[in-house]
């Protein structure tokens, strides 16, 4: 079971990642808690998901 979108996003913002590439590196690092989804779009699509910018808190788009 995953954390609520709001709580998960708050956690992810605290990581201060700079983009999608850093997100996936973090997910592969083994540090990500089990209750934070690797693929948040799939997990929260109908439950709060907006976009990657909102999830990461970057303020800009980074597809790389």
C-alpha positions as CSV (number, residue, x, y, z in Angstrom):
1,X,0.0,0.0,0.0
2,X,1.4,3.4,-1.0
3,X,1.3,6.6,1.0
4,X,-1.4,9.2,-0.1
5,X,-0.4,11.3,-3.1
6,X,0.0,14.3,-0.9
7,X,2.3,12.6,1.7
8,X,4.3,10.8,-1.0
9,X,4.8,14.1,-2.9
10,X,5.9,15.9,0.3
11,X,8.5,13.2,0.8
12,X,9.7,13.4,-2.8
13,X,10.0,17.2,-2.6
14,X,12.2,16.8,0.5
15,X,14.7,14.9,-1.7
16,X,15.3,18.0,-3.8
17,X,15.8,16.0,-7.0
18,X,16.5,18.0,-10.1
19,X,14.5,15.9,-12.6
20,X,13.3,12.6,-13.9
21,X,16.8,11.1,-14.4
22,X,17.6,11.7,-10.8
23,X,14.3,10.3,-9.7
24,X,15.0,7.0,-11.5
25,X,18.6,6.9,-10.1
26,X,17.1,7.4,-6.6
27,X,14.6,4.6,-7.2
28,X,17.5,2.2,-8.2
29,X,19.6,3.2,-5.3
30,X,17.7,1.1,-2.8
31,X,16.9,4.1,-0.6
32,X,13.3,4.6,-1.7
33,X,10.8,3.5,0.9
34,X,8.5,0.7,-0.3
35,X,5.4,2.9,0.3
36,X,6.6,5.4,-2.4
37,X,5.9,4.2,-5.9
38,X,8.6,4.1,-8.5
39,X,6.0,4.8,-11.2
40,X,3.8,7.5,-9.4
41,X,1.8,8.3,-12.5
42,X,0.4,4.7,-12.6
43,X,-0.1,4.6,-8.8
44,X,-1.9,8.0,-8.5
45,X,-3.4,8.6,-12.0
46,X,-6.9,8.8,-10.6
47,X,-5.9,9.9,-7.1
48,X,-4.1,13.3,-7.3
49,X,-1.5,12.8,-10.1
50,X,-0.9,16.1,-12.0
51,X,2.5,15.7,-13.8
52,X,6.2,15.1,-13.1
53,X,6.9,18.7,-12.4
54,X,4.3,18.6,-9.5
55,X,5.6,15.2,-8.3
56,X,9.3,16.3,-8.2
57,X,8.7,19.9,-7.3
58,X,11.2,21.0,-9.9
59,X,9.2,23.8,-11.4
60,X,10.4,22.9,-14.9
61,X,10.1,19.9,-17.2
62,X,13.0,17.5,-17.4
63,X,12.4,14.5,-19.6
64,X,16.0,13.2,-19.6
